[in-house]
Amino acid sequence: MHLPEFIIQQMNIGGAYRQPTFLYESMWNLIGFVLIMSVRRHKGWFKRGEIVLSYVMWYSFGRFFVEGMRTDSLYLMPGLRVSQLLSVVLFVAALGLVIWRRHKNVPWYMDGFSLNNL
């Protein structure tokens, strides 16, 4: 493993090594926040409300894979974790909402986000 020794020691629980899923999820969320905040000012990329929806999609996408590594998940049925199902639902709903809102052609929405509009 290419992790610091103190992290590896904390991964050994009850004689078995566990994945540091909280670390993975925290890093994924931090990367997503920095990425979205750095591109949010690009003209024409985001419309009103799409920054939040893009973060919901980012979080859901990462959470789906991180949840697959966990050993203490709540299963809906064998092979289907509740959190993974919820991640798929949130991702599809946020993407659908972005697509639906862009096709509505509401003038105040299509203008995009600007601090001058507040």
Residue pairs with C-beta under 8 A, 6 or more apart in sequence:
1 8
3 11
3 20
7 20
7 23
8 17
10 20
11 17
11 18
11 19
11 20
12 18
18 71
19 69
19 70
21 66
21 67
21 69
21 70
24 66
24 69
25 62
25 63
25 66
28 58
28 59
28 62
28 66
29 59
29 62
32 55
32 58
32 59
32 62
33 55
35 58
36 51
36 54
36 55
36 58
39 45
40 46
40 51
40 113
43 112
44 112
46 54
46 112
46 113
47 101
47 102
47 109
47 110
47 111
47 112
47 113
48 108
48 109
48 111
48 112
48 113
48 117
49 101
49 109
50 98
50 101
50 113
51 113
53 94
53 95
53 97
53 98
54 94
54 98
56 90
56 91
56 94
57 90
57 91
57 94
57 95
59 90
60 87
60 88
60 90
60 91
60 94
61 87
61 91
63 83
63 84
63 87
64 84
64 87
64 88
64 91
67 73
67 81
67 83
67 84
67 87
68 81
68 84
70 81
73 81
73 82
73 83
74 81
74 82
74 83
75 81
75 82
76 82
76 85
101 109
102 110
108 117
111 117
